[in-house]
Amino acid sequence: MSQTRRNEGAGAAAWAQLGAVLGPLVPWLVWLTQRRRSAWAAAQAAAATNFGTLVLAVFASATLVRVFVPLVGFVGTLTQLAVVVVSLSLGIQGFRAVRGGLPATYPYEIKVVRRHD
């Protein structure tokens, strides 16, 4: 895809990457608004939505372990901390990549929104 086509939705796609740190809502809203305007921005927002869904699922699972399994609740707390650190790191890397015109990639993702690359 050409660089000018990527620049059209680069700002929205970059903010979708940062929004994925908090969960899937922000990138999903970006995907909804960009899917007809910029295919590249929509694909990046879809990747961020999928990653945000994974972040939310793992954090919710860790919270359930922390609350309902008292003997190993500390594992849930450590997992919550790890999720925050890893999601911040990957979200910032994705933000920087998209702002530079490169696609953001994540090591794991749950396929919730299809990417049309």
WOVEN-V11949 format. One record per helix or strand of 2 or more residues. SS is the DSSP state (H for helix, E for strand). FROM is the first residue (numbers start at 0). TO is the last residue. Records with the same first field share a line. If there is no record, write none. Layout:
BEGIN
SS = FROM-TO / FROM-TO
END
This chain:
BEGIN
H = 2-7 / 9-18 / 23-33 / 38-67 / 69-98
END
